[in-house]
Structure formats: C-alpha cells, structure tokens
Amino acid sequence: MVRAQKVEIDQAPVGRVNTICTGWKNDLRKLLDRKKSVILVDGFMPEGLGSKIIGDLLAFSDGLRSGTEKSGVRYSVDVHPKGVMTDRIFRSWNFGAIDGIPIDSCRSLFRRMKRFQREFVTREGGKESKWALRPQIIHYPRGGGFFDWHRHPRHPVNYGLIASLSEQGREFTSGNTEIRGDDGTVIQIEKHLGKGTVIKGTLVLFRYDLEHRVAPCDPDRRMIFDTNGKWSAILPIY
C-alpha cells in the first residue's frame, strides 16, 4: 500500500482542497470531522477502469433513444430540458440497485463507491437504510456540456462523491467542477491535481450543502456526443 502524503493547498482565489492517497483512513476521517469543503482521494479506481466504463456504456446504449430503458438502466439526453430546476446539457445513465447493474465495469465501480460511502461518509445525519442509492454516470460533451449552479440539503448524503472517469487535457480541455465555499470563494477542482488536470481514478468529496456546478465543457468546439468530454460517476442518496 502506498504511504500517503497529505497536501494542504491554500491558493486564493482557487480555495482550499485537501489531497490524500487511498489507505490513509485516519487522516481522511480527521478531514471529514473538520468538515472540510473539498477532499480529493487520489488513486481511488484501478488504472484503466474509467476508459473501460465509457466504452462499455457506449456499447450497451448503442441505438437507444433518450428516455428509454434497457435491462433496468435508464438512458437520457438532456439539452436545456423544460420543467427542471437546474439547466443542463448532458447525457446520463441512471441505474437501479447496484448488484443488479448489468454492466460489469459499472457495477464494480459503484460497489467500490458504496463501500467507501458507508465506511466514511454516511456515519451521521441519517441512516442509509431509510434512503435509496441512485448510481448515475453523466457525460458532459465537448461543445458546451454543463450543469448549472445548484445545491442540496446536507443530509442524508453528507458529502457528495464524484469519481472522475476522464482526464482534463486529454478527453476535454475546459469544464471545471466548481464548488462555492462558505466564504464565497469558488474552488475549481481540476486545478489541484496533475498541473491542472484531474487524473482518471480520482474521487472528489464535497460538502453536499455547498453550491456547485460543472462549467461548460469546451464550449468553442462543435458539440458531439462521443467518447470525448467530461465523464463522472456519482452516488447520491434520496
């Protein structure tokens, strides 16, 4: 197991992010107990899993129309949809029970996220058994994919989880995950790993009651829903 090195970053106006390596459980618990706004867990996923998930999803949903379901997976393409509280351009795969996910790579990731969530995140503010896990994978395409500013009640989620399946500088250039801290400072997640990139396999934890968004992904490009763009896996509870 790799020995962890915690890095404290304080670079106004970017904000504060704490970076740790997997395996340093005591320090992670300390950061959570201190209610840090954002925590990055490096090396959360095995190398290559993010790319496999993207390929498997595209193969699974080939030919599916938006709003349709296949083997318990609902596929949706949202382009400025009407009647929603938060504007967006993205496509999503929405799963039911984790053990019933028909795509092996996705099931493996969400089982890993569920174990992590139960061990660290949902220890207070409500019992998970009263709620349902809602595993979801979101693709923000190049050409302006985004999710506008929004926020949630703190619990029962406590800390939101975002697993990065793609890498800034390769699959996309712009499209930061941005979180507004209590003092109004905007924390741009992608500025804190790999010289401006979030490496595939990083897990982002953020206090769920903080306002957050995904900024437009490469808005100067032609919009194409392909393998490029920003891909994220999330595990909300509601």
PEGI-V562667 format. One record per residue. N is the residue number from 1. RES is the residue in one letter. PSI is psi in whole degrees, -180 to 180 (* if undefined). Layout:
{{N/RES/PSI} {N/RES/PSI}}
//
This chain:
{{1/M/135} {2/V/134} {3/R/132} {4/A/149} {5/Q/117} {6/K/136} {7/V/120} {8/E/124} {9/I/127} {10/D/90} {11/Q/86} {12/A/141} {13/P/14} {14/V/-40} {15/G/-171} {16/R/128} {17/V/138} {18/N/125} {19/T/129} {20/I/168} {21/C/154} {22/T/147} {23/G/-14} {24/W/68} {25/K/-39} {26/N/-41} {27/D/-34} {28/L/-44} {29/R/-38} {30/K/-43} {31/L/-40} {32/L/-41} {33/D/-30} {34/R/1} {35/K/43} {36/K/144} {37/S/-45} {38/V/136} {39/I/134} {40/L/129} {41/V/110} {42/D/142} {43/G/31} {44/F/-36} {45/M/151} {46/P/147} {47/E/135} {48/G/-14} {49/L/-39} {50/G/-48} {51/S/-37} {52/K/-42} {53/I/-46} {54/I/-48} {55/G/-42} {56/D/-41} {57/L/-45} {58/L/-38} {59/A/-41} {60/F/-39} {61/S/9} {62/D/124} {63/G/-8} {64/L/143} {65/R/152} {66/S/138} {67/G/6} {68/T/164} {69/E/144} {70/K/123} {71/S/39} {72/G/6} {73/V/122} {74/R/126} {75/Y/133} {76/S/139} {77/V/117} {78/D/116} {79/V/100} {80/H/57} {81/P/148} {82/K/151} {83/G/16} {84/V/156} {85/M/-26} {86/T/124} {87/D/154} {88/R/158} {89/I/108} {90/F/169} {91/R/153} {92/S/152} {93/W/118} {94/N/122} {95/F/160} {96/G/-135} {97/A/136} {98/I/-44} {99/D/-16} {100/G/5} {101/I/126} {102/P/-3} {103/I/115} {104/D/-46} {105/S/-40} {106/C/-43} {107/R/-41} {108/S/-45} {109/L/-48} {110/F/-30} {111/R/-41} {112/R/-44} {113/M/-39} {114/K/-44} {115/R/-45} {116/F/-45} {117/Q/-44} {118/R/-36} {119/E/-37} {120/F/-36} {121/V/-38} {122/T/35} {123/R/-16} {124/E/165} {125/G/24} {126/G/142} {127/K/134} {128/E/-31} {129/S/-19} {130/K/-8} {131/W/177} {132/A/137} {133/L/140} {134/R/72} {135/P/138} {136/Q/142} {137/I/132} {138/I/137} {139/H/118} {140/Y/107} {141/P/153} {142/R/149} {143/G/7} {144/G/13} {145/G/137} {146/F/171} {147/F/115} {148/D/171} {149/W/134} {150/H/169} {151/R/168} {152/H/164} {153/P/149} {154/R/-45} {155/H/153} {156/P/-4} {157/V/-42} {158/N/-74} {159/Y/127} {160/G/148} {161/L/130} {162/I/115} {163/A/124} {164/S/120} {165/L/-13} {166/S/172} {167/E/126} {168/Q/135} {169/G/-13} {170/R/-71} {171/E/-20} {172/F/163} {173/T/-57} {174/S/158} {175/G/52} {176/N/145} {177/T/122} {178/E/136} {179/I/129} {180/R/118} {181/G/175} {182/D/-30} {183/D/6} {184/G/-8} {185/T/134} {186/V/120} {187/I/119} {188/Q/106} {189/I/-45} {190/E/-9} {191/K/-4} {192/H/-1} {193/L/139} {194/G/45} {195/K/51} {196/G/5} {197/T/148} {198/V/119} {199/I/142} {200/K/136} {201/G/-7} {202/T/140} {203/L/127} {204/V/127} {205/L/133} {206/F/144} {207/R/124} {208/Y/-17} {209/D/0} {210/L/140} {211/E/138} {212/H/163} {213/R/169} {214/V/117} {215/A/158} {216/P/133} {217/C/113} {218/D/61} {219/P/-16} {220/D/-4} {221/R/163} {222/R/135} {223/M/122} {224/I/129} {225/F/88} {226/D/-152} {227/T/-20} {228/N/172} {229/G/-171} {230/K/125} {231/W/132} {232/S/147} {233/A/134} {234/I/160} {235/L/71} {236/P/166} {237/I/126} {238/Y/*}}
//
